[in-house]
Amino acid sequence: MRAFVGLITLSLLGFVLCDNVVTISNGKLLVFKSSGFSSSSSPIQSIYDPEGGSFASVKRYRDYVYTVTGDAHVQRWGISTSGKLYRTSDYFWFQYCPTGLTIRGSTDPENADYVMLICPYYSYGNSRVVLANPKTLEFEYNITSTNTGTSAGIIFDAVLTGNYLYTSELTPHEFGYGKIVQYSVNNDFKKSTEVKLAAHPSLAIRKNSDLFATISTTQLVPAVNDIMRFDADRMTPVDTLSTTCTDLVRLSSDSKTLFVACDNNNSLKVYDVSGSGIEPVCESDLGSGVDAGMKMVDGFLYGAGSGLTRYTLGDNGCPVSADVVPVTCTSVDGLSEE
């Protein structure tokens, strides 16, 4: 497999003066100023894919921003002192992942520093997570999906800590269609254990202690919409909460609040996870939803959906107001680490 190649361009991240926001709309990268953001904000930068494709997702990890196009071209971008993006020479075509490629980074880079490429549909074998060295961008580990009988699981999400990699798989079993698989970082990413679920989940992790997952399926009767909390080491359930709809799940910057999106509507659910459970706080219909992505930037929650929304949050984590720029978004991230 071909690795990333190219000269590494040093980032000036340490000197970025503002926490700008990057999103994708109609295949273009748009950068907005976080300071003074309002419904009438215009992007300070608009970028078409230099290779003529269409951007599908964007992810900030440490000193760089990574973009993926719909045909699996990956580009690394630096961040200027003015909070704009500039193209580096690090560019790669992941030709064996024709669709669905996404990128996430480690939540604990001091102990497990990798850029993760999640490939649900690999051309010559099982679905996989590829772990790349963030300095050289060379591939160091390939973690493939598990096999159940004659079926191979499809990996749709993954999170990485200093102890474990967790993958979300779509795979049929005796009582559902999904599972979480845990791999040991300190044992060359060998499989440790797995938990079977009714559907494949969206994942969020609090350092090395708590793993949160949301599942949603109408293939079972009655339909399942659950939010789950696991002990991240033992993979034992700590709490489960059934609700009306679930989709993307993310933690606040201080890991005390859990934000859950609802698929195909504007609802944002907020839960208190500062204790040992999952406590409902509120459900908000402000803004245009977060089902395509969400990110805390400069103390605000930004959501990607039918518009780009900046939520102003109260002390309990609930939105008290929302500013919406009317651009349909498929991804969102910040240009400095929260």
Secondary structure, DSSP 8 states (H G I E B T S, - for coil): ----BS------GGG--S--EEEEETTEEEEE-STT--TT---SEEE--TTS--EEEEEEETTEEEEEETT-EEEEEEE-TTS-EEEEEEEEE-TT--S--EEEE-S-TTT---EEEEESS-TTSS-EEEEE-TTT--EEEEEE--EETTEE-EEEEEEE-SSEEEEEEEEEETTEEEEEEEEEGGGTTEEEEEEEESS--EEEEETTTEEEEEEEESSSSS-EEEEEEEETTT--EEEEEE-S----EEE-TTSSEEEEE-TTS--EEEEE-SSSS-EEEEEE--TT--TTEEEEETTEEEEESSSEEEEEE-TTS-EEEEEEE----SEEEESS--
